[in-house]
């Protein structure tokens, strides 16, 4: 299994709008239906109203690499800048 986290810094008061846009455009459903997707969930920081955490779990790193090149991910990248100011990625090793 391959697990990564993505920490987003959102524009003020745009965090929930971003999540809603990802859902309304069908991107979230499309991602979760991708081959190899085990988990793709957003988590809200209770401390920082502009922070958003995404946890992705894939059957393999190759599945995740295929995921980032899907057409719906290009659509997400087109509007992401309207909501997100910074993105930090990291891998998680689960034993």
Backbone as a chain_set.jsonl record, in Angstrom:
{"seq": "XXXXXXXXXXXXXXXXXXXXXXXXXXXXXXXXXXXXXXXXXXXXXXXXXXXXXXXXXXXXXXXXXXXXXXXXXXXXXXXXXXXXXXXXXXXXXXX", "coords": {"N": [[0.847, -1.174, 0.0], [0.45, 2.282, -0.694], [0.768, 5.361, 0.788], [0.043, 8.778, 1.037], [0.252, 12.172, 2.234], [-1.312, 15.322, 1.785], [-0.917, 18.563, 2.444], [-2.767, 21.387, 2.477], [-2.746, 24.92, 2.252], [-5.237, 27.119, 2.498], [-6.914, 29.869, 0.887], [-8.203, 32.566, 2.875], [-11.255, 31.685, 4.357], [-11.981, 29.947, 2.275], [-11.695, 27.259, 2.328], [-13.807, 25.294, 2.759], [-15.276, 25.878, 0.496], [-13.56, 24.999, -1.528], [-13.525, 22.199, -1.102], [-16.223, 21.666, -1.573], [-16.401, 22.395, -4.294], [-14.747, 20.439, -5.459], [-16.313, 18.229, -4.948], [-18.815, 18.863, -6.219], [-18.114, 19.061, -8.924], [-17.711, 16.476, -9.565], [-15.257, 15.374, -9.355], [-14.214, 14.255, -6.981], [-15.7, 11.868, -6.692], [-14.89, 10.605, -9.06], [-12.144, 10.225, -8.59], [-12.186, 8.478, -6.391], [-13.187, 6.238, -7.617], [-11.155, 5.393, -9.187], [-8.866, 2.973, -10.47], [-7.138, 1.147, -8.096], [-7.397, 2.97, -6.021], [-7.681, 3.301, -2.62], [-8.284, 4.936, -0.467], [-9.321, 8.302, -0.194], [-9.475, 11.074, 1.309], [-10.498, 14.13, 2.834], [-9.477, 16.193, 5.585], [-10.256, 18.439, 8.173], [-8.562, 21.048, 9.838], [-8.932, 21.809, 13.206], [-7.711, 23.797, 14.513], [-6.557, 25.611, 12.691], [-8.271, 27.489, 10.469], [-7.717, 27.695, 7.794], [-6.352, 25.541, 6.94], [-6.071, 22.405, 5.332], [-6.149, 18.949, 5.136], [-5.269, 16.206, 3.173], [-5.579, 12.772, 2.86], [-4.302, 10.16, 1.066], [-4.622, 6.869, -0.064], [-3.273, 4.255, -1.869], [-3.146, 1.301, -3.903], [-0.612, 0.962, -4.902], [2.415, 2.841, -5.573], [2.573, 3.294, -8.271], [-0.113, 3.273, -9.07], [-0.943, 5.677, -7.897], [0.61, 7.481, -9.319], [-0.453, 7.226, -11.888], [-2.95, 8.229, -11.335], [-2.493, 11.038, -10.908], [-2.276, 11.978, -13.458], [-4.718, 11.904, -14.663], [-7.6, 13.075, -16.539], [-9.548, 14.412, -14.92], [-7.99, 15.319, -12.861], [-6.507, 17.295, -14.058], [-8.519, 19.134, -14.497], [-9.056, 19.798, -11.814], [-6.615, 21.039, -11.151], [-6.872, 23.317, -12.693], [-8.704, 24.983, -11.332], [-7.764, 25.057, -8.762], [-5.985, 27.084, -7.825], [-7.691, 29.17, -7.213], [-8.458, 28.721, -4.667], [-6.436, 27.61, -3.09], [-3.311, 28.345, -1.588], [-0.862, 27.217, -0.975], [0.845, 24.079, -1.161], [1.845, 21.11, 0.346], [3.457, 18.053, 0.129], [3.788, 14.691, 1.316], [5.12, 11.446, 2.087], [3.795, 8.593, 3.763], [4.777, 6.059, 5.828], [3.413, 3.099, 6.631], [3.348, 0.567, 8.989]], "CA": [[0.0, 0.0, 0.0], [1.178, 3.544, -0.786], [-0.014, 6.397, 1.454], [0.634, 10.11, 1.07], [-0.58, 13.255, 2.743], [-1.188, 16.586, 1.092], [-1.357, 19.639, 3.337], [-3.098, 22.59, 1.725], [-3.064, 26.181, 2.905], [-6.312, 27.696, 1.693], [-7.212, 31.286, 1.037], [-9.14, 32.752, 3.986], [-12.659, 31.33, 4.199], [-12.204, 29.255, 1.009], [-11.446, 25.831, 2.526], [-15.018, 24.515, 2.511], [-15.64, 26.108, -0.9], [-12.726, 24.118, -2.341], [-14.036, 20.831, -0.96], [-17.517, 21.617, -2.255], [-16.133, 22.431, -5.733], [-14.232, 19.126, -5.837], [-17.443, 17.303, -4.925], [-19.833, 19.228, -7.202], [-17.611, 18.804, -10.274], [-17.623, 15.033, -9.752], [-13.852, 14.959, -9.279], [-14.002, 13.378, -5.824], [-16.237, 10.549, -7.036], [-14.035, 10.022, -10.102], [-10.904, 9.777, -7.958], [-12.462, 7.312, -5.55], [-13.481, 5.104, -8.495], [-9.962, 5.034, -9.949], [-8.224, 1.696, -10.198], [-6.08, 1.206, -7.089], [-7.68, 3.924, -4.943], [-8.207, 2.701, -1.393], [-8.826, 6.006, 0.367], [-9.041, 9.665, -0.64], [-10.323, 11.807, 2.245], [-10.063, 15.43, 3.352], [-9.636, 16.409, 7.019], [-10.179, 19.85, 8.517], [-7.868, 21.413, 11.064], [-9.77, 22.585, 14.127], [-6.881, 24.908, 14.993], [-6.301, 26.572, 11.614], [-9.403, 27.427, 9.542], [-7.24, 27.744, 6.412], [-5.571, 24.334, 6.677], [-6.824, 21.249, 4.872], [-5.275, 17.79, 4.984], [-5.769, 15.128, 2.33], [-4.897, 11.489, 2.989], [-4.53, 9.288, -0.088], [-4.065, 5.522, 0.001], [-3.332, 3.577, -3.16], [-2.595, -0.051, -3.885], [0.82, 1.086, -5.174], [2.852, 4.161, -6.025], [2.246, 3.374, -9.692], [-1.52, 3.681, -9.164], [-1.025, 7.099, -7.57], [1.213, 8.227, -10.424], [-1.453, 7.227, -12.959], [-4.003, 9.122, -10.841], [-2.195, 12.47, -11.075], [-2.326, 12.323, -14.875], [-6.077, 11.724, -15.159], [-8.22, 14.332, -16.984], [-10.225, 15.125, -13.828], [-6.971, 16.005, -12.053], [-6.196, 18.525, -14.8], [-9.618, 20.048, -14.174], [-8.812, 20.273, -10.45], [-5.489, 21.982, -11.185], [-7.324, 24.56, -13.321], [-9.37, 25.873, -10.383], [-7.135, 24.961, -7.44], [-5.408, 28.375, -7.444], [-8.732, 30.057, -6.691], [-8.758, 28.32, -3.286], [-5.254, 27.104, -2.388], [-2.114, 29.172, -1.765], [0.346, 26.42, -0.794], [0.629, 22.644, -1.075], [2.995, 20.332, 0.816], [3.197, 16.615, 0.017], [4.7, 13.794, 2.018], [4.777, 10.032, 2.102], [3.613, 8.008, 5.083], [5.09, 4.633, 5.857], [2.62, 2.384, 7.628], [3.874, -0.767, 9.249]], "C": [[0.895, 1.241, 0.0], [0.282, 4.646, -0.231], [0.745, 7.713, 1.413], [-0.323, 11.057, 1.771], [-0.301, 14.492, 1.904], [-1.76, 17.639, 2.028], [-1.544, 20.894, 2.494], [-3.241, 23.769, 2.672], [-4.053, 26.874, 1.986], [-6.378, 29.205, 1.881], [-8.222, 31.438, 2.17], [-10.586, 32.486, 3.567], [-12.969, 30.641, 2.868], [-12.056, 27.738, 1.144], [-12.673, 24.987, 2.178], [-15.491, 24.684, 1.066], [-14.84, 25.197, -1.831], [-13.254, 22.688, -2.287], [-15.358, 20.688, -1.706], [-17.341, 21.605, -3.775], [-15.637, 21.069, -6.226], [-15.374, 18.104, -5.867], [-18.437, 17.597, -6.046], [-19.401, 18.966, -8.642], [-17.502, 17.309, -10.571], [-16.207, 14.492, -9.641], [-13.629, 13.977, -8.13], [-14.522, 11.972, -6.107], [-15.355, 9.85, -8.07], [-12.739, 9.477, -9.513], [-11.142, 8.493, -7.178], [-12.793, 6.061, -6.363], [-12.262, 4.655, -9.301], [-9.418, 3.674, -9.504], [-7.097, 1.894, -9.182], [-6.323, 2.174, -5.952], [-8.317, 3.194, -3.766], [-8.906, 3.76, -0.552], [-8.406, 7.339, -0.221], [-9.966, 10.566, 0.161], [-9.665, 13.102, 2.703], [-10.366, 15.511, 4.849], [-9.403, 17.882, 7.319], [-9.42, 20.047, 9.815], [-8.823, 22.203, 11.955], [-9.024, 23.8, 14.637], [-6.73, 26.007, 13.944], [-7.418, 26.473, 10.571], [-8.997, 27.477, 8.068], [-6.436, 26.503, 6.03], [-6.499, 23.172, 6.331], [-5.838, 20.12, 4.634], [-5.989, 16.744, 4.135], [-4.928, 13.893, 2.59], [-5.31, 10.631, 1.796], [-3.89, 7.935, 0.187], [-4.346, 4.832, -1.328], [-2.748, 2.187, -3.018], [-1.083, -0.018, -4.113], [1.142, 2.516, -5.583], [2.513, 4.356, -7.503], [0.785, 3.789, -9.896], [-1.664, 5.178, -8.889], [-0.444, 7.95, -8.694], [0.273, 8.286, -11.632], [-2.565, 8.218, -12.603], [-3.702, 10.587, -11.152], [-2.237, 12.922, -12.526], [-3.712, 12.133, -15.493], [-6.686, 13.078, -15.568], [-8.916, 15.109, -15.862], [-9.222, 15.817, -12.91], [-6.508, 17.281, -12.751], [-7.268, 19.576, -14.532], [-9.423, 20.633, -12.775], [-7.688, 21.3, -10.43], [-5.906, 23.328, -11.786], [-7.996, 25.507, -12.333], [-8.724, 25.905, -8.999], [-6.584, 26.314, -6.95], [-6.413, 29.387, -6.935], [-9.021, 29.812, -5.212], [-7.505, 28.053, -2.442], [-4.053, 28.0, -2.664], [-0.823, 28.365, -1.656], [-0.034, 24.948, -0.632], [1.927, 21.965, -0.656], [2.608, 18.867, 0.77], [4.218, 15.834, 0.826], [4.201, 12.368, 1.955], [4.672, 9.558, 3.542], [3.928, 6.524, 4.969], [4.307, 4.0, 6.98], [3.156, 0.978, 7.767], [2.761, -1.757, 9.472]], "O": [[1.961, 1.249, 0.615], [-0.831, 4.848, -0.716], [1.937, 7.765, 1.714], [-1.521, 10.799, 1.89], [0.8, 14.679, 1.385], [-2.944, 17.609, 2.363], [-0.602, 21.395, 1.88], [-3.792, 23.634, 3.765], [-3.741, 27.177, 0.834], [-5.951, 29.74, 2.904], [-9.02, 30.53, 2.404], [-11.063, 32.998, 2.554], [-14.093, 30.734, 2.376], [-12.271, 27.01, 0.175], [-12.573, 24.057, 1.378], [-16.04, 23.753, 0.477], [-15.38, 24.681, -2.809], [-13.41, 22.043, -3.324], [-15.58, 19.693, -2.396], [-18.054, 20.883, -4.472], [-16.056, 20.599, -7.284], [-15.392, 17.216, -6.72], [-18.86, 16.68, -6.751], [-20.242, 18.677, -9.493], [-17.229, 16.921, -11.707], [-15.978, 13.295, -9.812], [-12.929, 12.977, -8.295], [-13.851, 10.989, -5.791], [-15.104, 8.649, -7.969], [-12.286, 8.397, -9.891], [-10.379, 7.535, -7.297], [-12.69, 4.946, -5.852], [-12.324, 3.655, -10.015], [-9.501, 3.292, -8.337], [-6.206, 2.716, -9.392], [-5.541, 2.208, -5.001], [-9.358, 2.552, -3.905], [-9.978, 3.521, 0.005], [-7.278, 7.495, -0.689], [-11.105, 10.805, -0.24], [-8.456, 13.168, 2.927], [-11.368, 14.975, 5.323], [-8.477, 18.498, 6.792], [-9.611, 19.304, 10.777], [-9.451, 23.16, 11.5], [-9.64, 24.738, 15.141], [-6.771, 27.194, 14.27], [-7.503, 25.472, 9.86], [-9.843, 27.318, 7.188], [-5.9, 26.423, 4.925], [-7.551, 22.982, 6.94], [-4.803, 20.32, 3.997], [-7.161, 16.44, 4.354], [-3.699, 13.956, 2.545], [-6.494, 10.405, 1.549], [-2.741, 7.866, 0.623], [-5.467, 4.822, -1.835], [-1.95, 1.928, -2.118], [-0.354, -0.86, -3.588], [0.248, 3.301, -5.898], [2.2, 5.468, -7.928], [0.485, 4.572, -10.798], [-2.422, 5.866, -9.572], [-0.962, 9.029, -8.984], [0.219, 9.305, -12.321], [-3.055, 8.95, -13.463], [-4.586, 11.305, -11.618], [-2.235, 14.122, -12.8], [-3.859, 12.194, -16.713], [-6.326, 14.111, -15.004], [-8.877, 16.34, -15.854], [-9.565, 16.799, -12.251], [-6.153, 18.251, -12.082], [-6.966, 20.758, -14.362], [-9.605, 21.834, -12.576], [-7.8, 22.327, -9.76], [-5.351, 24.365, -11.423], [-7.873, 26.724, -12.479], [-9.115, 26.711, -8.155], [-6.716, 26.639, -5.77], [-6.033, 30.365, -6.29], [-9.734, 30.588, -4.575], [-7.516, 28.249, -1.227], [-3.794, 28.374, -3.808], [0.207, 28.78, -2.186], [-1.069, 24.61, -0.059], [2.982, 22.218, -1.236], [1.568, 18.473, 1.298], [5.36, 16.261, 0.997], [3.007, 12.118, 1.791], [5.368, 10.057, 4.426], [3.396, 5.83, 4.103], [4.511, 4.325, 8.15], [3.389, 0.286, 6.776], [3.022, -2.937, 9.706]]}, "num_chains": 1, "name": "protein.A"}
